[in-house]
């Protein structure tokens, strides 16, 4: 949820009005980053 508040402040500061696809794209990018970090931890550290 803090991520959405940060984007709202950023978009308001720079004057972006149409955020239709931006928010969903940012949330998908966050999800991909989380999944990638989990997979890399399993790759480097194993199932210990």
PQR file with spaces between the fields and no chain letter, atoms N, CA, C, O and H, PARSE charges and radii, in Angstrom:
ATOM       1  N    UNK     1       0.802   -1.205    0.000 -0.4000 1.5000
ATOM       2  CA   UNK     1       0.000    0.000    0.000 -0.0000 2.0000
ATOM       3  C    UNK     1       0.848    1.274    0.000  0.5500 1.7000
ATOM       4  O    UNK     1       0.467    2.242   -0.658 -0.5500 1.4000
ATOM       5  N    UNK     2       1.976    1.316    0.708 -0.4000 1.5000
ATOM       6  CA   UNK     2       2.796    2.533    0.650 -0.0000 2.0000
ATOM       7  C    UNK     2       3.265    2.839   -0.764  0.5500 1.7000
ATOM       8  O    UNK     2       3.480    3.999   -1.117 -0.5500 1.4000
ATOM       9  H    UNK     2       2.285    0.529    1.243  0.4000 1.0000
ATOM      10  N    UNK     3       3.424    1.784   -1.582 -0.4000 1.5000
ATOM      11  CA   UNK     3       3.845    1.980   -2.955 -0.0000 2.0000
ATOM      12  C    UNK     3       2.838    2.834   -3.717  0.5500 1.7000
ATOM      13  O    UNK     3       3.229    3.724   -4.473 -0.5500 1.4000
ATOM      14  H    UNK     3       3.249    0.842   -1.295  0.4000 1.0000
ATOM      15  N    UNK     4       1.544    2.573   -3.525 -0.4000 1.5000
ATOM      16  CA   UNK     4       0.510    3.344   -4.210 -0.0000 2.0000
ATOM      17  C    UNK     4       0.493    4.789   -3.742  0.5500 1.7000
ATOM      18  O    UNK     4       0.270    5.698   -4.541 -0.5500 1.4000
ATOM      19  H    UNK     4       1.227    1.850   -2.911  0.4000 1.0000
ATOM      20  N    UNK     5       0.727    5.008   -2.456 -0.4000 1.5000
ATOM      21  CA   UNK     5       0.753    6.381   -1.949 -0.0000 2.0000
ATOM      22  C    UNK     5       1.938    7.142   -2.515  0.5500 1.7000
ATOM      23  O    UNK     5       1.826    8.326   -2.831 -0.5500 1.4000
ATOM      24  H    UNK     5       0.908    4.269   -1.807  0.4000 1.0000
ATOM      25  N    UNK     6       3.071    6.468   -2.645 -0.4000 1.5000
ATOM      26  CA   UNK     6       4.248    7.110   -3.206 -0.0000 2.0000
ATOM      27  C    UNK     6       4.016    7.501   -4.657  0.5500 1.7000
ATOM      28  O    UNK     6       4.400    8.597   -5.066 -0.5500 1.4000
ATOM      29  H    UNK     6       3.163    5.506   -2.388  0.4000 1.0000
ATOM      30  N    UNK     7       3.396    6.627   -5.443 -0.4000 1.5000
ATOM      31  CA   UNK     7       3.097    6.962   -6.827 -0.0000 2.0000
ATOM      32  C    UNK     7       2.099    8.109   -6.917  0.5500 1.7000
ATOM      33  O    UNK     7       2.220    8.964   -7.794 -0.5500 1.4000
ATOM      34  H    UNK     7       3.084    5.736   -5.110  0.4000 1.0000
ATOM      35  N    UNK     8       1.126    8.139   -6.032 -0.4000 1.5000
ATOM      36  CA   UNK     8       0.154    9.226   -6.049 -0.0000 2.0000
ATOM      37  C    UNK     8       0.838   10.567   -5.789  0.5500 1.7000
ATOM      38  O    UNK     8       0.529   11.560   -6.448 -0.5500 1.4000
ATOM      39  H    UNK     8       1.028    7.445   -5.319  0.4000 1.0000
ATOM      40  N    UNK     9       1.754   10.597   -4.842 -0.4000 1.5000
ATOM      41  CA   UNK     9       2.493   11.829   -4.555 -0.0000 2.0000
ATOM      42  C    UNK     9       3.371   12.206   -5.740  0.5500 1.7000
ATOM      43  O    UNK     9       3.421   13.375   -6.124 -0.5500 1.4000
ATOM      44  H    UNK     9       2.005    9.790   -4.306  0.4000 1.0000
ATOM      45  N    UNK    10       4.062   11.237   -6.320 -0.4000 1.5000
ATOM      46  CA   UNK    10       4.941   11.500   -7.456 -0.0000 2.0000
ATOM      47  C    UNK    10       4.148   12.009   -8.657  0.5500 1.7000
ATOM      48  O    UNK    10       4.519   13.009   -9.270 -0.5500 1.4000
ATOM      49  H    UNK    10       4.021   10.288   -6.008  0.4000 1.0000
ATOM      50  N    UNK    11       3.058   11.321   -8.991 -0.4000 1.5000
ATOM      51  CA   UNK    11       2.256   11.734  -10.144 -0.0000 2.0000
ATOM      52  C    UNK    11       1.656   13.118   -9.926  0.5500 1.7000
ATOM      53  O    UNK    11       1.562   13.909  -10.865 -0.5500 1.4000
ATOM      54  H    UNK    11       2.756   10.508   -8.493  0.4000 1.0000
ATOM      55  N    UNK    12       1.251   13.413   -8.704 -0.4000 1.5000
ATOM      56  CA   UNK    12       0.716   14.737   -8.411 -0.0000 2.0000
ATOM      57  C    UNK    12       1.773   15.819   -8.531  0.5500 1.7000
ATOM      58  O    UNK    12       1.484   16.928   -8.981 -0.5500 1.4000
ATOM      59  H    UNK    12       1.327   12.770   -7.941  0.4000 1.0000
ATOM      60  N    UNK    13       3.004   15.501   -8.129 -0.4000 1.5000
ATOM      61  CA   UNK    13       4.080   16.489   -8.168 -0.0000 2.0000
ATOM      62  C    UNK    13       4.489   16.832   -9.596  0.5500 1.7000
ATOM      63  O    UNK    13       4.785   17.990   -9.892 -0.5500 1.4000
ATOM      64  H    UNK    13       3.239   14.600   -7.764  0.4000 1.0000
ATOM      65  N    UNK    14       4.508   15.856  -10.472 -0.4000 1.5000
ATOM      66  CA   UNK    14       4.946   16.121  -11.847 -0.0000 2.0000
ATOM      67  C    UNK    14       3.783   16.400  -12.780  0.5500 1.7000
ATOM      68  O    UNK    14       3.998   16.717  -13.950 -0.5500 1.4000
ATOM      69  H    UNK    14       4.267   14.916  -10.232  0.4000 1.0000
ATOM      70  N    UNK    15       2.552   16.290  -12.289 -0.4000 1.5000
ATOM      71  CA   UNK    15       1.389   16.670  -13.078 -0.0000 2.0000
ATOM      72  C    UNK    15       0.874   15.618  -14.041  0.5500 1.7000
ATOM      73  O    UNK    15       0.259   15.957  -15.052 -0.5500 1.4000
ATOM      74  H    UNK    15       2.378   16.033  -11.338  0.4000 1.0000
ATOM      75  N    UNK    16       1.113   14.348  -13.746 -0.4000 1.5000
ATOM      76  CA   UNK    16       0.595   13.280  -14.610 -0.0000 2.0000
ATOM      77  C    UNK    16      -0.863   13.049  -14.245  0.5500 1.7000
ATOM      78  O    UNK    16      -1.186   12.788  -13.086 -0.5500 1.4000
ATOM      79  H    UNK    16       1.612   14.073  -12.925  0.4000 1.0000
ATOM      80  N    UNK    17      -1.732   13.145  -15.225 -0.4000 1.5000
ATOM      81  CA   UNK    17      -3.168   12.989  -14.964 -0.0000 2.0000
ATOM      82  C    UNK    17      -3.666   11.581  -15.307  0.5500 1.7000
ATOM      83  O    UNK    17      -4.488   11.030  -14.574 -0.5500 1.4000
ATOM      84  H    UNK    17      -1.470   13.358  -16.166  0.4000 1.0000
ATOM      85  N    UNK    18      -3.185   10.991  -16.402 -0.4000 1.5000
ATOM      86  CA   UNK    18      -3.680    9.696  -16.860 -0.0000 2.0000
ATOM      87  C    UNK    18      -2.774    8.587  -16.328  0.5500 1.7000
ATOM      88  O    UNK    18      -1.695    8.345  -16.869 -0.5500 1.4000
ATOM      89  H    UNK    18      -2.518   11.439  -16.997  0.4000 1.0000
ATOM      90  N    UNK    19      -3.215    7.926  -15.277 -0.4000 1.5000
ATOM      91  CA   UNK    19      -2.409    6.874  -14.649 -0.0000 2.0000
ATOM      92  C    UNK    19      -3.043    5.504  -14.845  0.5500 1.7000
ATOM      93  O    UNK    19      -2.828    4.597  -14.041 -0.5500 1.4000
ATOM      94  H    UNK    19      -4.091    8.123  -14.838  0.4000 1.0000
ATOM      95  N    UNK    20      -3.815    5.354  -15.902 -0.4000 1.5000
ATOM      96  CA   UNK    20      -4.594    4.129  -16.102 -0.0000 2.0000
ATOM      97  C    UNK    20      -3.719    2.877  -16.128  0.5500 1.7000
ATOM      98  O    UNK    20      -4.016    1.903  -15.436 -0.5500 1.4000
ATOM      99  H    UNK    20      -3.989    6.091  -16.555  0.4000 1.0000
ATOM     100  N    UNK    21      -2.660    2.891  -16.906 -0.4000 1.5000
ATOM     101  CA   UNK    21      -1.808    1.709  -17.026 -0.0000 2.0000
ATOM     102  C    UNK    21      -0.556    1.797  -16.165  0.5500 1.7000
ATOM     103  O    UNK    21       0.103    0.784  -15.929 -0.5500 1.4000
ATOM     104  H    UNK    21      -2.419    3.682  -17.468  0.4000 1.0000
ATOM     105  N    UNK    22      -0.226    2.961  -15.704 -0.4000 1.5000
ATOM     106  CA   UNK    22       1.022    3.137  -14.952 -0.0000 2.0000
ATOM     107  C    UNK    22       0.988    2.391  -13.622  0.5500 1.7000
ATOM     108  O    UNK    22       1.958    1.716  -13.277 -0.5500 1.4000
ATOM     109  H    UNK    22      -0.760    3.785  -15.895  0.4000 1.0000
ATOM     110  N    UNK    23      -0.093    2.495  -12.877 -0.4000 1.5000
ATOM     111  CA   UNK    23      -0.167    1.866  -11.560 -0.0000 2.0000
ATOM     112  C    UNK    23      -0.117    0.344  -11.685  0.5500 1.7000
ATOM     113  O    UNK    23       0.604   -0.317  -10.938 -0.5500 1.4000
ATOM     114  H    UNK    23      -0.881    3.043  -13.157  0.4000 1.0000
ATOM     115  N    UNK    24      -0.890   -0.217  -12.638 -0.4000 1.5000
ATOM     116  CA   UNK    24      -0.886   -1.671  -12.784 -0.0000 2.0000
ATOM     117  C    UNK    24       0.480   -2.175  -13.259  0.5500 1.7000
ATOM     118  O    UNK    24       0.938   -3.234  -12.830 -0.5500 1.4000
ATOM     119  H    UNK    24      -1.475    0.320  -13.245  0.4000 1.0000
ATOM     120  N    UNK    25       1.123   -1.416  -14.139 -0.4000 1.5000
ATOM     121  CA   UNK    25       2.455   -1.809  -14.605 -0.0000 2.0000
ATOM     122  C    UNK    25       3.463   -1.781  -13.460  0.5500 1.7000
ATOM     123  O    UNK    25       4.311   -2.668  -13.362 -0.5500 1.4000
ATOM     124  H    UNK    25       0.751   -0.556  -14.487  0.4000 1.0000
ATOM     125  N    UNK    26       3.381   -0.786  -12.607 -0.4000 1.5000
ATOM     126  CA   UNK    26       4.299   -0.702  -11.465 -0.0000 2.0000
ATOM     127  C    UNK    26       4.072   -1.841  -10.477  0.5500 1.7000
ATOM     128  O    UNK    26       5.030   -2.380   -9.924 -0.5500 1.4000
ATOM     129  H    UNK    26       2.692   -0.066  -12.687  0.4000 1.0000
ATOM     130  N    UNK    27       2.822   -2.210  -10.251 -0.4000 1.5000
ATOM     131  CA   UNK    27       2.540   -3.315   -9.336 -0.0000 2.0000
ATOM     132  C    UNK    27       3.025   -4.646   -9.910  0.5500 1.7000
ATOM     133  O    UNK    27       3.526   -5.495   -9.172 -0.5500 1.4000
ATOM     134  H    UNK    27       2.043   -1.772  -10.701  0.4000 1.0000
ATOM     135  N    UNK    28       2.878   -4.828  -11.219 -0.4000 1.5000
ATOM     136  CA   UNK    28       3.394   -6.050  -11.860 -0.0000 2.0000
ATOM     137  C    UNK    28       4.912   -6.087  -11.760  0.5500 1.7000
ATOM     138  O    UNK    28       5.490   -7.143  -11.502 -0.5500 1.4000
ATOM     139  H    UNK    28       2.471   -4.139  -11.818  0.4000 1.0000
ATOM     140  N    UNK    29       5.568   -4.940  -11.961 -0.4000 1.5000
ATOM     141  CA   UNK    29       7.028   -4.887  -11.842 -0.0000 2.0000
ATOM     142  C    UNK    29       7.472   -5.214  -10.422  0.5500 1.7000
ATOM     143  O    UNK    29       8.475   -5.903  -10.239 -0.5500 1.4000
ATOM     144  H    UNK    29       5.099   -4.082  -12.170  0.4000 1.0000
ATOM     145  N    UNK    30       6.751   -4.738   -9.419 -0.4000 1.5000
ATOM     146  CA   UNK    30       7.060   -5.083   -8.026 -0.0000 2.0000
ATOM     147  C    UNK    30       6.929   -6.581   -7.793  0.5500 1.7000
ATOM     148  O    UNK    30       7.786   -7.189   -7.152 -0.5500 1.4000
ATOM     149  H    UNK    30       5.936   -4.178   -9.568  0.4000 1.0000
ATOM     150  N    UNK    31       5.869   -7.173   -8.308 -0.4000 1.5000
ATOM     151  CA   UNK    31       5.650   -8.612   -8.149 -0.0000 2.0000
ATOM     152  C    UNK    31       6.760   -9.415   -8.819  0.5500 1.7000
ATOM     153  O    UNK    31       7.249  -10.393   -8.253 -0.5500 1.4000
ATOM     154  H    UNK    31       5.173   -6.680   -8.829  0.4000 1.0000
ATOM     155  N    UNK    32       7.156   -9.010  -10.014 -0.4000 1.5000
ATOM     156  CA   UNK    32       8.244   -9.706  -10.718 -0.0000 2.0000
ATOM     157  C    UNK    32       9.546   -9.585   -9.926  0.5500 1.7000
ATOM     158  O    UNK    32      10.309  -10.548   -9.842 -0.5500 1.4000
ATOM     159  H    UNK    32       6.759   -8.216  -10.475  0.4000 1.0000
ATOM     160  N    UNK    33       9.807   -8.417   -9.350 -0.4000 1.5000
ATOM     161  CA   UNK    33      11.011   -8.234   -8.541 -0.0000 2.0000
ATOM     162  C    UNK    33      11.018   -9.110   -7.307  0.5500 1.7000
ATOM     163  O    UNK    33      12.052   -9.675   -6.953 -0.5500 1.4000
ATOM     164  H    UNK    33       9.188   -7.635   -9.419  0.4000 1.0000
ATOM     165  N    UNK    34       9.885   -9.229   -6.651 -0.4000 1.5000
ATOM     166  CA   UNK    34       9.794  -10.073   -5.454 -0.0000 2.0000
ATOM     167  C    UNK    34      10.008  -11.538   -5.817  0.5500 1.7000
ATOM     168  O    UNK    34      10.764  -12.240   -5.146 -0.5500 1.4000
ATOM     169  H    UNK    34       9.044   -8.770   -6.939  0.4000 1.0000
ATOM     170  N    UNK    35       9.350  -12.000   -6.869 -0.4000 1.5000
ATOM     171  CA   UNK    35       9.496  -13.395   -7.295 -0.0000 2.0000
ATOM     172  C    UNK    35      10.929  -13.684   -7.711  0.5500 1.7000
ATOM     173  O    UNK    35      11.476  -14.733   -7.370 -0.5500 1.4000
ATOM     174  H    UNK    35       8.736  -11.430   -7.415  0.4000 1.0000
ATOM     175  N    UNK    36      11.546  -12.758   -8.450 -0.4000 1.5000
ATOM     176  CA   UNK    36      12.929  -12.938   -8.879 -0.0000 2.0000
ATOM     177  C    UNK    36      13.878  -13.006   -7.682  0.5500 1.7000
ATOM     178  O    UNK    36      14.794  -13.827   -7.666 -0.5500 1.4000
ATOM     179  H    UNK    36      11.102  -11.906   -8.728  0.4000 1.0000
ATOM     180  N    UNK    37      13.665  -12.151   -6.684 -0.4000 1.5000
ATOM     181  CA   UNK    37      14.552  -12.183   -5.518 -0.0000 2.0000
ATOM     182  C    UNK    37      14.401  -13.483   -4.734  0.5500 1.7000
ATOM     183  O    UNK    37      15.386  -14.007   -4.214 -0.5500 1.4000
ATOM     184  H    UNK    37      12.920  -11.484   -6.697  0.4000 1.0000
ATOM     185  N    UNK    38      13.194  -14.004   -4.643 -0.4000 1.5000
ATOM     186  CA   UNK    38      12.987  -15.289   -3.959 -0.0000 2.0000
ATOM     187  C    UNK    38      13.697  -16.406   -4.707  0.5500 1.7000
ATOM     188  O    UNK    38      14.370  -17.235   -4.095 -0.5500 1.4000
ATOM     189  H    UNK    38      12.393  -13.578   -5.065  0.4000 1.0000
ATOM     190  N    UNK    39      13.549  -16.435   -6.034 -0.4000 1.5000
ATOM     191  CA   UNK    39      14.198  -17.473   -6.835 -0.0000 2.0000
ATOM     192  C    UNK    39      15.719  -17.379   -6.761  0.5500 1.7000
ATOM     193  O    UNK    39      16.397  -18.405   -6.706 -0.5500 1.4000
ATOM     194  H    UNK    39      13.002  -15.762   -6.531  0.4000 1.0000
ATOM     195  N    UNK    40      16.262  -16.164   -6.757 -0.4000 1.5000
ATOM     196  CA   UNK    40      17.717  -16.017   -6.651 -0.0000 2.0000
ATOM     197  C    UNK    40      18.231  -16.444   -5.275  0.5500 1.7000
ATOM     198  O    UNK    40      19.327  -16.994   -5.170 -0.5500 1.4000
ATOM     199  H    UNK    40      15.711  -15.330   -6.802  0.4000 1.0000
ATOM     200  N    UNK    41      17.457  -16.198   -4.234 -0.4000 1.5000
ATOM     201  CA   UNK    41      17.862  -16.669   -2.906 -0.0000 2.0000
ATOM     202  C    UNK    41      17.911  -18.188   -2.857  0.5500 1.7000
ATOM     203  O    UNK    41      18.832  -18.764   -2.278 -0.5500 1.4000
ATOM     204  H    UNK    41      16.567  -15.750   -4.320  0.4000 1.0000
ATOM     205  N    UNK    42      16.919  -18.841   -3.463 -0.4000 1.5000
ATOM     206  CA   UNK    42      16.944  -20.314   -3.519 -0.0000 2.0000
ATOM     207  C    UNK    42      18.126  -20.805   -4.365  0.5500 1.7000
ATOM     208  O    UNK    42      18.731  -21.829   -4.048 -0.5500 1.4000
ATOM     209  H    UNK    42      16.170  -18.373   -3.933  0.4000 1.0000
ATOM     210  N    UNK    43      18.452  -20.085   -5.428 -0.4000 1.5000
ATOM     211  CA   UNK    43      19.564  -20.481   -6.298 -0.0000 2.0000
ATOM     212  C    UNK    43      20.899  -20.368   -5.553  0.5500 1.7000
ATOM     213  O    UNK    43      21.727  -21.276   -5.635 -0.5500 1.4000
ATOM     214  H    UNK    43      17.960  -19.253   -5.685  0.4000 1.0000
ATOM     215  N    UNK    44      21.114  -19.269   -4.832 -0.4000 1.5000
ATOM     216  CA   UNK    44      22.388  -19.050   -4.176 -0.0000 2.0000
ATOM     217  C    UNK    44      22.524  -19.797   -2.852  0.5500 1.7000
ATOM     218  O    UNK    44      23.604  -20.294   -2.535 -0.5500 1.4000
ATOM     219  H    UNK    44      20.441  -18.532   -4.765  0.4000 1.0000
ATOM     220  N    UNK    45      21.454  -19.882   -2.084 -0.4000 1.5000
ATOM     221  CA   UNK    45      21.540  -20.438   -0.747 -0.0000 2.0000
ATOM     222  C    UNK    45      20.935  -21.827   -0.615  0.5500 1.7000
ATOM     223  O    UNK    45      21.081  -22.465    0.427 -0.5500 1.4000
ATOM     224  H    UNK    45      20.576  -19.478   -2.341  0.4000 1.0000
ATOM     225  N    UNK    46      20.276  -22.294   -1.625 -0.4000 1.5000
ATOM     226  CA   UNK    46      19.706  -23.630   -1.596 -0.0000 2.0000
ATOM     227  C    UNK    46      18.483  -23.722   -0.688  0.5500 1.7000
ATOM     228  O    UNK    46      17.891  -22.708   -0.318 -0.5500 1.4000
ATOM     229  H    UNK    46      20.157  -21.776   -2.472  0.4000 1.0000
ATOM     230  N    UNK    47      18.127  -24.914   -0.348 -0.4000 1.5000
ATOM     231  CA   UNK    47      16.951  -25.150    0.497 -0.0000 2.0000
ATOM     232  C    UNK    47      17.318  -25.329    1.963  0.5500 1.7000
ATOM     233  O    UNK    47      16.659  -26.071    2.692 -0.5500 1.4000
ATOM     234  H    UNK    47      18.608  -25.737   -0.649  0.4000 1.0000
ATOM     235  N    UNK    48      18.366  -24.648    2.386 -0.4000 1.5000
ATOM     236  CA   UNK    48      18.850  -24.771    3.768 -0.0000 2.0000
ATOM     237  C    UNK    48      17.939  -24.145    4.691  0.5500 1.7000
ATOM     238  O    UNK    48      18.182  -24.149    5.898 -0.5500 1.4000
ATOM     239  H    UNK    48      18.901  -24.045    1.794  0.4000 1.0000
